């Protein structure tokens, strides 16, 4: 599992990881497996770990008072999953995070993240670039949600995240896009006619 993470970190630095850095990563990350539908986090609990997805697919969602799920994040291999607000602020989470497929993960604690940032330049560079990308993606998604049609939201989603559209069922994608599954069915039919 660690080799997948080492390969991932190479994308963020021209310098190879030293043996000491690899050893620190092995000490800091904990391998873990989740079965499909098993929780990484449940609403009300504090997010104590961030998970790097080595294999599998996950979703992060809230449940409203009517019992309706609202998907806020999806993740697959080489993506991270956790509730950043709860993780950083040490507060109870508003979200559930579960495995949509069987998952192989590498867990890291807040303390471990800080240690890796301080001691491994490639990890620090990765975190900085991911934070930048995350902010841009969140801004695009917010703008799309408040100003784009269902058709445009779906088109943008498929163009940006083709792997997600193949891995998650229609009702999960509809929730992520903020539309109902009947609207998504209609949009997909129109796309297939083009």
Backbone as CSV, one residue per row, in Angstrom:
resi,resn,N_x,N_y,N_z,CA_x,CA_y,CA_z,C_x,C_y,C_z
1,UNK,0.815,-1.195,0.000,0.000,0.000,0.000,0.859,1.260,0.000
2,UNK,1.956,1.221,0.718,2.788,2.416,0.824,3.387,2.812,-0.521
3,UNK,3.697,1.829,-1.367,4.287,2.164,-2.669,3.348,3.016,-3.514
4,UNK,2.044,2.765,-3.403,1.071,3.595,-4.124,1.167,5.040,-3.656
5,UNK,1.361,5.246,-2.359,1.484,6.610,-1.840,2.818,7.227,-2.245
6,UNK,3.888,6.453,-2.222,5.188,6.980,-2.657,5.111,7.433,-4.120
7,UNK,4.475,6.628,-4.960,4.316,6.996,-6.379,3.480,8.269,-6.518
8,UNK,2.456,8.389,-5.693,1.601,9.575,-5.709,2.412,10.827,-5.340
9,UNK,3.228,10.738,-4.303,4.023,11.890,-3.871,5.021,12.338,-4.934
10,UNK,5.494,11.413,-5.772,6.446,11.765,-6.847,5.873,12.818,-7.779
11,UNK,4.547,12.854,-7.902,3.902,13.819,-8.794,4.061,15.261,-8.299
12,UNK,4.443,15.428,-7.047,4.500,16.757,-6.441,5.924,17.248,-6.192
13,UNK,6.921,16.447,-6.510,8.295,16.851,-6.231,9.247,16.212,-7.226
14,UNK,10.251,16.990,-7.622,11.268,16.439,-8.525,12.313,15.641,-7.747
15,UNK,12.347,15.833,-6.444,13.301,15.113,-5.601,12.707,13.785,-5.150
16,UNK,13.439,12.679,-5.313,12.910,11.393,-4.820,12.897,11.370,-3.291
17,UNK,11.991,10.583,-2.743,11.936,10.417,-1.294,13.166,9.656,-0.809
18,UNK,13.724,10.108,0.303,14.860,9.390,0.891,14.326,8.168,1.649
19,UNK,15.235,7.274,1.980,14.838,6.097,2.772,14.281,6.528,4.123
20,UNK,14.865,7.571,4.713,14.380,8.081,5.991,12.972,8.655,5.880
21,UNK,12.697,9.363,4.775,11.354,9.911,4.561,10.332,8.795,4.371
22,UNK,10.720,7.775,3.622,9.816,6.632,3.433,9.533,5.938,4.764
23,UNK,10.563,5.809,5.597,10.383,5.174,6.905,9.445,6.005,7.779
24,UNK,9.589,7.328,7.723,8.708,8.204,8.499,7.262,8.070,8.020
25,UNK,7.059,8.003,6.721,5.707,7.820,6.178,5.122,6.495,6.660
26,UNK,5.913,5.449,6.623,5.429,4.138,7.090,5.046,4.180,8.574
27,UNK,5.795,4.945,9.370,5.478,5.056,10.802,4.251,5.932,11.044
28,UNK,4.022,6.896,10.168,2.980,7.899,10.389,1.617,7.468,9.851
29,UNK,1.616,6.771,8.732,0.368,6.301,8.130,0.043,4.895,8.624
30,UNK,-1.243,4.633,8.785,-1.709,3.318,9.209,-2.550,2.704,8.091
31,UNK,-2.173,1.533,7.589,-3.013,0.865,6.582,-4.321,0.403,7.220
32,UNK,-5.391,0.509,6.463,-6.706,0.143,6.983,-7.597,-0.259,5.823
33,UNK,-8.520,-1.166,6.087,-9.485,-1.579,5.059,-10.895,-1.319,5.563
34,UNK,-11.740,-0.869,4.656,-13.162,-0.707,4.939,-13.946,-1.557,3.955
35,UNK,-14.958,-2.244,4.464,-15.868,-2.963,3.582,-16.879,-1.976,3.018
36,UNK,-17.493,-2.338,1.912,-18.536,-1.502,1.318,-19.586,-1.174,2.374
37,UNK,-19.940,0.102,2.454,-20.949,0.663,3.370,-20.447,0.825,4.807
38,UNK,-19.190,0.479,5.071,-18.630,0.680,6.403,-18.194,2.147,6.519
39,UNK,-18.339,2.716,7.731,-18.061,4.132,7.940,-16.604,4.415,8.297
40,UNK,-16.083,5.468,7.693,-14.834,6.084,8.131,-15.164,7.095,9.227
41,UNK,-16.317,7.761,9.086,-16.734,8.805,10.021,-18.258,8.865,10.048
42,UNK,-18.817,9.125,11.225,-20.253,9.336,11.346,-20.500,10.718,11.936
43,UNK,-21.582,11.346,11.498,-21.935,12.674,12.001,-21.990,12.644,13.524
44,UNK,-21.440,13.690,14.129,-21.390,13.779,15.586,-20.051,13.363,16.165
45,UNK,-19.283,12.563,15.406,-17.951,12.149,15.845,-16.918,13.139,15.331
46,UNK,-15.800,13.231,16.030,-14.702,14.071,15.547,-13.902,13.310,14.503
47,UNK,-13.523,13.983,13.437,-12.690,13.369,12.390,-11.252,13.340,12.894
48,UNK,-10.784,12.165,13.291,-9.446,12.018,13.863,-8.410,11.596,12.832
49,UNK,-8.882,11.188,11.649,-7.979,10.704,10.602,-8.384,11.275,9.258
50,UNK,-7.391,11.518,8.426,-7.640,11.741,7.007,-7.178,10.473,6.320
51,UNK,-7.872,10.082,5.273,-7.564,8.823,4.606,-7.152,9.070,3.164
52,UNK,-6.034,8.491,2.774,-5.605,8.457,1.379,-6.174,7.169,0.799
53,UNK,-6.920,7.284,-0.297,-7.560,6.111,-0.890,-6.571,5.411,-1.824
54,UNK,-6.129,4.235,-1.421,-5.249,3.421,-2.256,-6.084,2.655,-3.277
55,UNK,-7.234,2.149,-2.820,-8.130,1.392,-3.683,-9.549,1.569,-3.176
56,UNK,-10.491,1.774,-4.115,-11.890,1.858,-3.727,-12.507,3.216,-4.016
57,UNK,-13.743,3.384,-3.544,-14.506,4.613,-3.758,-15.271,4.944,-2.485
58,UNK,-15.340,6.247,-2.174,-15.982,6.703,-0.949,-16.860,7.917,-1.221
59,UNK,-17.759,8.192,-0.283,-18.587,9.389,-0.387,-18.697,10.047,0.981
60,UNK,-18.882,11.355,0.959,-19.078,12.148,2.167,-20.413,12.851,2.007
61,UNK,-21.273,12.747,3.020,-22.619,13.295,2.874,-23.209,13.687,4.217
62,UNK,-24.218,14.556,4.147,-25.008,14.901,5.328,-26.405,14.336,5.120
63,UNK,-27.161,14.251,6.196,-28.540,13.778,6.136,-29.411,14.859,6.767
64,UNK,-30.404,15.345,6.012,-31.258,16.412,6.544,-32.344,15.852,7.465
65,UNK,-33.152,16.737,8.013,-34.192,16.325,8.973,-35.218,15.384,8.354
66,UNK,-35.363,15.433,7.025,-36.298,14.541,6.339,-35.684,13.204,5.964
67,UNK,-34.418,12.985,6.354,-33.743,11.716,6.053,-33.136,11.660,4.661
68,UNK,-33.059,12.797,3.978,-32.501,12.832,2.620,-30.998,13.077,2.696
69,UNK,-30.247,12.269,1.956,-28.793,12.405,1.909,-28.395,13.478,0.903
70,UNK,-27.388,14.275,1.288,-26.837,15.317,0.421,-25.338,15.064,0.294
71,UNK,-24.910,14.569,-0.864,-23.514,14.211,-1.082,-22.690,15.472,-1.335
72,UNK,-21.629,15.643,-0.549,-20.773,16.817,-0.709,-19.418,16.485,-1.324
73,UNK,-18.989,15.218,-1.217,-17.710,14.809,-1.809,-17.775,13.366,-2.242
74,UNK,-17.053,13.091,-3.315,-16.842,11.728,-3.787,-15.343,11.539,-3.931
75,UNK,-14.875,10.310,-3.757,-13.449,10.069,-3.890,-13.153,8.664,-4.368
76,UNK,-12.067,8.552,-5.134,-11.574,7.267,-5.639,-10.057,7.223,-5.431
77,UNK,-9.400,6.278,-6.029,-7.962,6.097,-5.859,-7.197,7.415,-6.035
78,UNK,-6.224,7.601,-5.157,-5.349,8.776,-5.117,-6.086,10.059,-4.735
79,UNK,-7.238,9.921,-4.086,-7.947,11.064,-3.525,-7.879,10.928,-2.009
80,UNK,-8.140,12.026,-1.323,-8.154,12.065,0.134,-9.589,12.170,0.612
81,UNK,-9.872,11.591,1.769,-11.218,11.673,2.313,-11.138,11.939,3.817
82,UNK,-11.913,12.914,4.245,-12.016,13.286,5.651,-12.785,14.593,5.735
83,UNK,-13.220,14.950,6.916,-13.905,16.219,7.132,-12.862,17.211,7.642
84,UNK,-12.429,18.098,6.759,-11.350,19.024,7.080,-11.699,19.920,8.275
85,UNK,-12.919,20.427,8.317,-13.304,21.319,9.423,-13.180,20.600,10.767
86,UNK,-13.729,19.411,10.873,-13.668,18.631,12.106,-12.226,18.248,12.443
87,UNK,-11.453,17.887,11.439,-10.066,17.462,11.592,-9.202,18.605,12.131
88,UNK,-9.386,19.804,11.587,-8.568,20.954,11.970,-9.067,21.614,13.254
89,UNK,-10.376,21.781,13.360,-10.956,22.491,14.497,-11.230,21.593,15.710
90,UNK,-11.066,20.285,15.538,-11.296,19.301,16.605,-12.735,19.358,17.118
91,UNK,-13.665,19.502,16.179,-15.088,19.620,16.495,-15.851,18.410,15.948
92,UNK,-17.070,18.168,16.439,-17.879,17.079,15.875,-18.194,17.354,14.405
93,UNK,-18.202,16.323,13.634,-18.480,16.443,12.202,-19.980,16.510,11.939
94,UNK,-20.331,17.190,10.867,-21.725,17.210,10.394,-21.959,16.120,9.347
95,UNK,-20.896,15.396,9.003,-20.951,14.500,7.857,-20.727,13.037,8.216
96,UNK,-21.246,12.201,7.343,-20.939,10.782,7.328,-19.969,10.564,6.168
97,UNK,-19.015,9.678,6.359,-18.138,9.249,5.263,-18.155,7.735,5.274
98,UNK,-18.533,7.141,4.128,-18.544,5.688,4.064,-17.913,5.194,2.772
99,UNK,-17.627,3.912,2.774,-17.032,3.258,1.604,-18.155,2.863,0.651
100,UNK,-18.070,3.315,-0.583,-19.054,2.908,-1.584,-18.639,1.583,-2.215
101,UNK,-17.347,1.324,-2.219,-16.774,0.044,-2.650,-15.850,-0.407,-1.519
102,UNK,-15.406,-1.642,-1.544,-14.380,-2.066,-0.598,-13.176,-1.160,-0.792
103,UNK,-12.589,-0.699,0.306,-11.500,0.280,0.230,-10.253,-0.181,0.968
104,UNK,-9.121,0.179,0.394,-7.837,0.066,1.072,-7.347,1.494,1.260
105,UNK,-7.046,1.854,2.513,-6.736,3.229,2.857,-5.439,3.323,3.647
106,UNK,-4.872,4.508,3.631,-3.793,4.855,4.542,-4.299,6.009,5.395
107,UNK,-4.404,5.793,6.716,-4.886,6.811,7.652,-3.715,7.630,8.171
108,UNK,-3.960,8.921,8.388,-2.977,9.777,9.049,-3.718,10.680,10.033
109,UNK,-3.122,10.883,11.203,-3.709,11.750,12.225,-3.318,13.200,11.947
110,UNK,-3.926,14.115,12.675,-3.563,15.542,12.565,-2.102,15.748,12.962
111,UNK,-1.699,15.122,14.041,-0.314,15.247,14.491,0.651,14.684,13.445
112,UNK,0.275,13.558,12.854,1.107,12.962,11.806,1.217,13.861,10.595
113,UNK,0.121,14.497,10.229,0.130,15.418,9.087,1.088,16.568,9.348
114,UNK,1.041,17.133,10.545,1.924,18.260,10.883,3.384,17.817,10.845
115,UNK,3.663,16.631,11.391,5.045,16.126,11.378,5.545,15.920,9.946
116,UNK,4.701,15.342,9.090,5.114,15.114,7.698,5.333,16.431,6.962
117,UNK,4.482,17.425,7.217,4.660,18.729,6.584,5.990,19.360,6.992
118,UNK,6.363,19.184,8.243,7.594,19.790,8.751,8.856,19.060,8.318
119,UNK,8.743,17.769,8.004,9.948,16.976,7.763,10.122,16.478,6.335
120,UNK,9.044,16.516,5.534,9.145,15.980,4.171,8.683,17.045,3.181
121,UNK,9.616,17.673,2.458,9.251,18.735,1.513,8.204,18.298,0.476
122,UNK,8.291,17.077,-0.017,7.326,16.607,-1.027,5.916,16.563,-0.441
123,UNK,5.787,16.179,0.819,4.476,16.139,1.469,3.933,17.558,1.637
124,UNK,4.802,18.474,2.053,4.397,19.867,2.223,3.946,20.457,0.882
125,UNK,4.687,20.198,-0.176,4.324,20.680,-1.518,2.997,20.073,-1.966
126,UNK,2.825,18.787,-1.716,1.576,18.125,-2.078,0.400,18.783,-1.369
127,UNK,0.525,18.992,-0.062,-0.568,19.577,0.714,-0.900,20.981,0.221
128,UNK,0.115,21.774,-0.056,-0.114,23.126,-0.545,-0.851,23.109,-1.887
129,UNK,-0.402,22.266,-2.804,-1.050,22.206,-4.122,-2.464,21.646,-4.042
130,UNK,-2.670,20.654,-3.173,-4.024,20.114,-3.005,-4.964,21.143,-2.381
131,UNK,-4.466,21.924,-1.427,-5.290,22.980,-0.836,-5.703,23.995,-1.900
132,UNK,-4.767,24.372,-2.767,-5.084,25.314,-3.850,-6.136,24.726,-4.787
133,UNK,-5.938,23.480,-5.199,-6.892,22.831,-6.113,-8.264,22.681,-5.467
134,UNK,-8.269,22.344,-4.176,-9.517,22.168,-3.456,-10.307,23.481,-3.412
135,UNK,-9.614,24.574,-3.160,-10.286,25.867,-3.103,-10.882,26.219,-4.469
136,UNK,-10.114,25.999,-5.531,-10.615,26.305,-6.880,-11.805,25.413,-7.231
137,UNK,-11.716,24.123,-6.914,-12.811,23.197,-7.217,-14.069,23.569,-6.439
138,UNK,-13.910,23.946,-5.171,-15.067,24.343,-4.369,-15.727,25.601,-4.936
139,UNK,-14.908,26.562,-5.366,-15.472,27.780,-5.963,-16.227,27.465,-7.251
140,UNK,-15.650,26.610,-8.096,-16.329,26.220,-9.344,-17.647,25.514,-9.038
141,UNK,-17.604,24.618,-8.067,-18.823,23.869,-7.732,-19.900,24.786,-7.171
142,UNK,-19.529,25.715,-6.309,-20.498,26.651,-5.743,-21.113,27.512,-6.845
143,UNK,-20.279,28.035,-7.724,-20.778,28.850,-8.835,-21.714,28.037,-9.713
144,UNK,-21.334,26.808,-10.015,-22.159,25.941,-10.845,-23.511,25.660,-10.183
145,UNK,-23.487,25.392,-8.884,-24.716,25.060,-8.162,-25.699,26.223,-8.156
146,UNK,-25.184,27.448,-8.026,-26.098,28.579,-7.924,-26.438,29.215,-9.259
147,UNK,-25.701,28.866,-10.326,-25.962,29.582,-11.575,-26.083,28.718,-12.828
148,UNK,-25.846,27.413,-12.738,-25.867,26.575,-13.944,-27.084,25.662,-13.969
149,UNK,-27.507,25.343,-15.173,-28.615,24.409,-15.348,-28.167,22.998,-14.973
150,UNK,-29.127,22.118,-14.773,-28.824,20.717,-14.468,-27.999,20.095,-15.586
151,UNK,-28.322,20.427,-16.822,-27.587,19.907,-17.975,-26.120,20.330,-17.929
152,UNK,-25.878,21.609,-17.649,-24.507,22.136,-17.587,-23.751,21.520,-16.413
153,UNK,-24.407,21.365,-15.265,-23.748,20.758,-14.109,-23.302,19.329,-14.426
154,UNK,-24.195,18.576,-15.069,-23.854,17.194,-15.408,-22.719,17.145,-16.438
155,UNK,-22.792,17.986,-17.464,-21.745,18.024,-18.492,-20.390,18.354,-17.867
156,UNK,-20.365,19.363,-17.017,-19.113,19.746,-16.361,-18.586,18.624,-15.472
157,UNK,-19.480,17.959,-14.758,-19.091,16.857,-13.879,-18.429,15.726,-14.680
158,UNK,-19.056,15.333,-15.773,-18.521,14.233,-16.594,-17.184,14.627,-17.218
159,UNK,-17.060,15.880,-17.650,-15.793,16.334,-18.240,-14.680,16.401,-17.206
160,UNK,-14.994,16.901,-16.009,-13.968,17.047,-14.962,-13.633,15.728,-14.275
161,UNK,-14.647,14.884,-14.077,-14.470,13.668,-13.283,-15.057,12.445,-13.984
162,UNK,-14.531,12.085,-15.141,-15.114,10.942,-15.863,-15.082,9.649,-15.053
163,UNK,-14.042,9.476,-14.223,-13.949,8.245,-13.433,-15.065,8.173,-12.386
164,UNK,-15.481,9.318,-11.847,-16.545,9.306,-10.846,-17.882,8.943,-11.468
165,UNK,-18.117,9.424,-12.682,-19.397,9.127,-13.344,-19.534,7.639,-13.651
166,UNK,-18.419,6.924,-13.735,-18.448,5.483,-13.992,-18.545,4.650,-12.714
167,UNK,-18.107,5.213,-11.595,-17.992,4.440,-10.359,-19.177,4.572,-9.414
168,UNK,-19.946,5.648,-9.558,-21.052,5.884,-8.632,-22.385,5.800,-9.362
169,UNK,-23.421,5.297,-8.676,-24.736,5.181,-9.311,-25.392,6.558,-9.487
170,UNK,-26.417,6.549,-10.303,-27.088,7.777,-10.695,-27.612,8.576,-9.503
171,UNK,-28.199,7.919,-8.504,-28.772,8.679,-7.385,-27.700,9.388,-6.554
172,UNK,-26.500,8.821,-6.479,-25.398,9.460,-5.762,-24.905,10.676,-6.556
173,UNK,-24.757,10.511,-7.861,-24.316,11.632,-8.707,-25.351,12.754,-8.686
174,UNK,-26.622,12.410,-8.748,-27.688,13.422,-8.699,-27.598,14.212,-7.390
175,UNK,-27.413,13.523,-6.278,-27.293,14.199,-4.986,-26.082,15.119,-4.970
176,UNK,-24.956,14.652,-5.501,-23.742,15.455,-5.568,-23.974,16.727,-6.390
177,UNK,-24.728,16.605,-7.470,-25.000,17.744,-8.355,-26.124,18.642,-7.839
178,UNK,-26.824,18.199,-6.801,-27.901,19.000,-6.247,-29.166,18.975,-7.092
179,UNK,-29.390,17.855,-7.776,-30.602,17.681,-8.584,-31.229,16.341,-8.216
180,UNK,-32.495,16.127,-8.602,-33.082,14.825,-8.286,-32.741,13.816,-9.381
181,UNK,-32.911,12.546,-9.062,-32.467,11.505,-10.008,-33.311,11.474,-11.275
182,UNK,-34.578,11.907,-11.218,-35.400,11.972,-12.434,-34.863,13.030,-13.391
183,UNK,-34.444,14.172,-12.838,-33.836,15.225,-13.666,-32.550,14.712,-14.291
184,UNK,-31.744,14.003,-13.504,-30.498,13.460,-14.043,-30.786,12.449,-15.148
185,UNK,-31.790,11.612,-14.988,-32.161,10.646,-16.036,-32.510,11.367,-17.335
186,UNK,-33.301,12.443,-17.212,-33.702,13.217,-18.387,-32.480,13.847,-19.052
187,UNK,-31.589,14.421,-18.255,-30.372,15.063,-18.774,-29.509,14.012,-19.503
188,UNK,-29.350,12.851,-18.897,-28.529,11.799,-19.515,-29.149,11.327,-20.835
189,UNK,-30.483,11.212,-20.870,-31.160,10.814,-22.115,-30.881,11.830,-23.211
190,UNK,-30.962,13.115,-22.873,-30.700,14.169,-23.859,-29.258,14.093,-24.361
191,UNK,-28.315,13.808,-23.478,-26.913,13.676,-23.868,-26.706,12.494,-24.811
192,UNK,-27.416,11.415,-24.559,-27.292,10.228,-25.400,-27.864,10.442,-26.795
193,UNK,-28.796,11.395,-26.920,-29.401,11.695,-28.232,-28.504,12.585,-29.081
194,UNK,-27.568,13.285,-28.421,-26.698,14.225,-29.169,-25.673,13.495,-29.987
